[in-house]
Amino acid sequence: MKKSLVCALLLAPALALAQPKSADDWYKEGETQYNLGNFDKAADAFKQGFSLETVDSKKPAYLYNVAQAYRQAQKCKDAAFFYKRYLSLKDQDTAKPLKPDKRAEIEQRINELEECAKNQDTIANKPPTNTLPPDGTGGTKTGGTGTGGTKTGGGTKTGTGGTGTGTGTGTGGTKTGPKVGEGSGSGEGEGDGEGEGEGEGGDGPGVSATYVPPKVISARFVGGGAKVNAGGLDVPILASFALMGGYPVFVQDKLEIDAGALFAFQPVPYKNSMTQEDKTGQFISVLADAGATYQVAPKIGVRGDLGLGILAFSGISDMGNPFTANGAGTSGALTMFALRIAASADYAITNNIVATVTPIAFSFSPAKAGLRDDIKSITRVDFMLGIGYRM
């Protein structure tokens, strides 16, 4: 006992010296805890730094850091509060005012966090909200209130002189159902019992979809029209289809970059000049694809794609086709280099399913030997709509 007391007395000055003393010390402590993933400790350290900071122009940064720490800790309500306090202090800073794009970014983040807080409150308030005693006794328990309609479940639990009832309100339509269980009690007259009422309602409003980056794979199928330019040939607008899939290789905040592959197909109808038959060639593209998606709103992302690979022009092996020199037939598909650049916009229908529109996708391939002399290259401009799945 005496040894422990002596050790404590000797260590006390060292521990006191180790504690942060200044605002800068607390900032360093907060940064350390943040990097270690101890976000609650980081938030507390930044708060201490804010309280000790004497330079007004430095104070907003501490509030921003507190908000960042709470956001990483998934404490949405607290994070939104401190982002708002940060904006309030920056509004008073005439020397170094906040840039409009930075303000817009933080305001967007506040909106997302407030939506997150609502969802967390909805989950927390779903019935039953009571606790369950270990011995199974209790009086009348009443559940909380959710959103979107009412469901009520009456429960009766009887024993030897014991009755309990439970009522819960949740989401969906209206449903009432009795629930009878085994009760316990002793003696005659009124005793202690517990009943829990549960019911299942209809489908009510759920958590709203947000644009969530994929963790495993992102795939999409699109279709539309393509305008093809090939020398002096008059090629009508063609049907165009593409299937692509990728794996996320970098995901941070609102940015996602994935790497994958793309398969595209365009039928090319033509008339054989020798037989006068209607024929169909095919443009088949197989590309390695890299895509980058940036979330601009809770449900909306904008995406850019760059693909490199090959274009195979098949279905022109017969004499009399309009694409080769002198209409000569080919011994197989003509393959050539292919480059594709595309811009798209995605809308999150659910957290897994997105609707996508590609207002423009440009493809370029230098001409292969054997094509007509006036065909120096084959270019395509696509407009496509489709659906995507993310998981």
Rosetta blueprint (number, residue, H / E / L):
1 M L
2 K H
3 K H
4 S H
5 L H
6 V H
7 C H
8 A H
9 L H
10 L H
11 L H
12 A H
13 P H
14 A H
15 L H
16 A H
17 L H
18 A H
19 Q L
20 P L
21 K L
22 S L
23 A H
24 D H
25 D H
26 W H
27 Y H
28 K H
29 E H
30 G H
31 E H
32 T H
33 Q H
34 Y H
35 N H
36 L L
37 G L
38 N L
39 F H
40 D H
41 K H
42 A H
43 A H
44 D H
45 A H
46 F H
47 K H
48 Q H
49 G H
50 F H
51 S H
52 L H
53 E L
54 T L
55 V L
56 D H
57 S H
58 K H
59 K H
60 P H
61 A H
62 Y H
63 L H
64 Y H
65 N H
66 V H
67 A H
68 Q H
69 A H
70 Y H
71 R H
72 Q H
73 A L
74 Q L
75 K L
76 C H
77 K H
78 D H
79 A H
80 A H
81 F H
82 F H
83 Y H
84 K H
85 R H
86 Y H
87 L H
88 S H
89 L H
90 K H
91 D H
92 Q L
93 D L
94 T L
95 A L
96 K L
97 P L
98 L L
99 K L
100 P H
101 D H
102 K H
103 R H
104 A H
105 E H
106 I H
107 E H
108 Q H
109 R H
110 I H
111 N H
112 E H
113 L H
114 E H
115 E H
116 C H
117 A H
118 K H
119 N H
120 Q H
121 D H
122 T H
123 I H
124 A H
125 N L
126 K L
127 P L
128 P L
129 T L
130 N L
131 T L
132 L L
133 P L
134 P L
135 D L
136 G L
137 T L
138 G L
139 G L
140 T L
141 K E
142 T E
143 G L
144 G L
145 T L
146 G L
147 T L
148 G L
149 G L
150 T L
151 K L
152 T E
153 G E
154 G E
155 G E
156 T E
157 K E
158 T E
159 G L
160 T L
161 G L
162 G E
163 T E
164 G E
165 T L
166 G E
167 T E
168 G L
169 T L
170 G L
171 T L
172 G L
173 G L
174 T L
175 K L
176 T E
177 G E
178 P E
179 K E
180 V E
181 G E
182 E E
183 G L
184 S L
185 G L
186 S L
187 G L
188 E L
189 G L
190 E L
191 G E
192 D L
193 G L
194 E L
195 G L
196 E L
197 G L
198 E L
199 G L
200 E L
201 G L
202 G L
203 D L
204 G L
205 P L
206 G L
207 V L
208 S L
209 A L
210 T L
211 Y L
212 V L
213 P L
214 P L
215 K L
216 V L
217 I L
218 S E
219 A E
220 R E
221 F E
222 V E
223 G E
224 G E
225 G E
226 A E
227 K E
228 V E
229 N E
230 A E
231 G L
232 G L
233 L L
234 D L
235 V L
236 P L
237 I L
238 L E
239 A E
240 S E
241 F E
242 A E
243 L E
244 M E
245 G E
246 G E
247 Y E
248 P E
249 V E
250 F E
251 V E
252 Q E
253 D L
254 K L
255 L E
256 E E
257 I E
258 D E
259 A E
260 G E
261 A E
262 L E
263 F E
264 A E
265 F E
266 Q E
267 P E
268 V E
269 P E
270 Y E
271 K E
272 N L
273 S L
274 M L
275 T L
276 Q L
277 E L
278 D E
279 K E
280 T E
281 G E
282 Q E
283 F E
284 I E
285 S E
286 V E
287 L E
288 A E
289 D E
290 A E
291 G E
292 A E
293 T E
294 Y E
295 Q E
296 V E
297 A E
298 P L
299 K L
300 I E
301 G E
302 V E
303 R E
304 G E
305 D E
306 L E
307 G E
308 L E
309 G E
310 I E
311 L E
312 A E
313 F E
314 S E
315 G L
316 I L
317 S L
318 D L
319 M L
320 G L
321 N L
322 P L
323 F L
324 T E
325 A H
326 N H
327 G H
328 A L
329 G L
330 T L
331 S L
332 G L
333 A L
334 L E
335 T E
336 M E
337 F E
338 A E
339 L E
340 R E
341 I E
342 A E
343 A E
344 S E
345 A E
346 D E
347 Y E
348 A E
349 I L
350 T L
351 N L
352 N L
353 I E
354 V E
355 A E
356 T E
357 V E
358 T E
359 P E
360 I E
361 A E
362 F E
363 S E
364 F E
365 S E
366 P E
367 A L
368 K L
369 A L
370 G L
371 L E
372 R L
373 D L
374 D L
375 I L
376 K L
377 S E
378 I E
379 T E
380 R E
381 V E
382 D E
383 F E
384 M E
385 L E
386 G E
387 I E
388 G E
389 Y E
390 R E
391 M L
